Amino acid sequence: MSRRALRKLVNALALALSGVATAIGLFFLGAILWTLLRNGLAGMSLQLFTAMTPPPGGSGGLLNAIYGSVVMTLIGILIGGPIGMLAGTYLAEYGRTTRISSVIRFVNDVLLSAPSIIIGLFVYELLVIRMGHFSAIAGAVALAIIAMPVTVRTTEDMLNLVPQGMKDASTAMGAYPWRTITSVIYPAARSGIVTGLLLAVARISGETAPLLFTALNNQFWSSTLTAPMANLPVVIFQFALSPYPNWQQLAWSGALLITGSILILSITARVVVARLNPGGKQ
Amino acid sequence: MNTVAAIDPRHAAGQRLRERVFRGATLAAALLVLLLLGGVTVSLLAGAWPAFTHFKLSFLAREVWNPVTDQYGALAPVYGTVVTSLLAMLFAIPVSFGIGIFLTELAPHWLKRPVGVAIELLAAVPSIIYGIWGLFVLAPVLQRHVQPWLIEVLGPLPLIGSLFQGPPFGIGVLTASFVLAIMVIPFISAVTRDVFETVPDVLKESAYGLGATTWEVIWQVVVPYARGGMIGGIMLGLGRALGETMAVTFVIGNAHRIGSSLLAPGTTISASIANEFAEAVGDLYTSSLVALGALLFLITFSVIAAARFMLLRLERKALSAV
């Protein structure tokens, strides 16, 4: 074979393999979604949203778990979101290139990828031991700690997208930075910041590990924040590993529910970003 | 013309005060990030202290894990964590590299975005979903079709044979690595794609101008240029794999032992904590689990910090090139 033909062959082979690799990645996404739909749709009924988690063998739904997940996710984002936004504002507008900002940025990136089970251990030591028992509020704090670095990152990125000219114009009119930030920069970056919050919600609503020993679980309806609270991920974990068919069915339905909501949230966030920043990659 | 703001001293003082309050609030929130890392470190060390002082260094070197006799050693979970993560990287790196090439150099423009988004959605799927999928779909498939073949073909080989012996359980170290690989592929491919895109077109075009094939451009121009960023992305994926909890807990089998075979059940640090922490009774038991957590934090912290450092350096390089 001539050298030229060999080079062409290697090229074709390598590019074909990269196509195969992409197909593998897409295949697994498809396989997971298909499994979820096939197993989860069977259990979709009104009862899923109106009844409590049943004992083994009984019939029931996921109402208490759905409620618990929504409550803890909301409290988590209500604590973690604003703090993250403020910190992101500091990095983008005040600190910018100072040394402390680079350190904070670095630490935030580390927290962003830190194992979530470590956050669970931290909140256990911080709250559960002090309170003497597992509680919904401990679960919410754990979720807040996971949501915060995500929000810091996206807020900083989004504020940096606001044109410098707008900031300069405001400053030139004699506005203090806080006025520029709250009246000019925040409105300009609003949909970007909201997107960041959506992504943070998507991230924490599927988290299981940090809830295992903070919120624990609760087979019954509870709206007391200082008591253990049911939540979808931990219920899925327990029910999927149980030997009871009705529990396993509920686990699949819960899994479909949670994945569906998260994918819808992420896709919405992406559409918003794409509209915000046409041409650029998100 | 409205000049009140400049003249009225009370108004100006109010503005300054608000500025101080707002600036203070943002700074406090930013410092909270540092405090959080400090808090996590201190609380883990404090919780792990009883176990570390009781077992001293032998905690790191012993395989025993026995709640009945209150004897604990970290060797089996640390071994499981490292082996599953490294194996996962072995599967994930070539695939992610391929996806990165496909998305930057090969895919037609209309295909880039949908495929890129689909791969990123794979990263948004919660880890518990990978867990149940791995347990109920992947493990049976591996048990029936892949593991018997591995045992038959690779089992009798010298040296590596012992890695593939024993009964096909379905669940175990190999299955966990496989699920981890699927989980980290989107992370590594996203970073690979992003660093490939930082390669200046001029460099690639000059190579094409000399008659290089697409593959030669990728291998001899793009990869050397993007090497630092790729290693950063790989280590970011490794950090994910090391700390991943739920997906592994479902499929690893949770056995506190070091099996010579990759098909045998094992455990990882995060799986041990997830399985046992809520039910752990006794201070030493709890403390030993927190000590495992502290080890995991130390390992992942080093890997993630190194990864971020490399990506940061690449970012600076890209900035200075502009």
Interface residues (C-beta under 8 A of the other chain):
Chain A: R7 K8 V10 N11 A14 L15 L17 S18 G19 V20 A21 T22 I24 G25 L26 F28 L29 A31 I32 T35 L36 N39 I83 G84 M85 L86 A87 T89 Y90 L91 E93 Y94 G95 I100 S101 V103 I104 F106 V107 N108 D109 V110 L111 S113 A114 P115 S116 I117 I118 I119 L121 F122 Y124 E125 L126 F134 I145 M148 P149 V152 G174 Y176 P177 W178 R179 I181 T182 A202 S205 G206 E207 T208 A209 L212 F213 L216 P233 I236 F237 A240 L241 A251 W252 A255 I258 T259 I262 L263 S266 I267 R270 K281
Chain B: A5 A6 Q15 R16 R18 E19 V21 F22 R23 A25 T26 L27 A28 A29 A30 L31 L32 V33 L34 L36 L37 G39 V40 S43 L44 A46 G47 P94 V95 S96 F97 G98 I99 I101 F102 L103 L106 A107 V115 V117 A118 I119 E120 L121 L122 A124 V125 P126 S127 I128 I129 Y130 G131 I132 W133 L135 F136 V137 I182 I185 P186 S189 D194 E197 T213 T214 W215 E216 I218 W219 L236 G239 R240 L242 G243 E244 T245 M246 T249 F250 S270 I273 A274 F277 A278 V290 G293 L296 F297 T300 F301 I304 A305 R308 F309 L312
